[in-house]
């Protein structure tokens, strides 16, 4: 699958908030099946399966059957492709570091930098938690 040519499919799949929530959960929790995902975000298992099917067709998730259980996981390369496409589209010169809703003229202001710092700290904390989980599970 050529990532550039399929970026519109990826963004179509991401236009539904439930699917964005699903990807976020997969990123933080690791592989999940439709039933666990459904319980986590409050939708039916059938709905979760349908959303997973769309995310998989868009190349954003992978799955590997393990008996009756089909765990889905994030395709990190596909998400990186999305990030690169958005960086090319963004015109403020941020190279991916802009915060939605901020004007490019605000990029050096104290308020912007403090918010950006807090966002980075939160992101780093989530990464550290995920590393601990993976180390504990021996993956």
C-alpha angles and dihedrals in degrees: 000000000000104000097207095051092048097048091101089058090050092051092046089054090049092051089084113080093213091059091049089052089050093053091047091053092048090051093052102034102031126227116002135179124229094261095052091044092050092051092047096054101028104249132117120275089241091055091048090050091051092049090048090052091054093045090050093049088052089052095242097118137032129208135197121190115235104185107294092343120087109192116198123207136184118266098226093193091058092050090049088052090054090051092050092049090051091048090055091050096046111094101189094087093241095128090219100319099101122117115226113255096025118117116233089241088062093057095103098038120116093241092054094046093048091050091047090050091051091049091051092048090052092048092048091049091053090049092050091049091050091049090052091049092050093046091049092051092047096237 
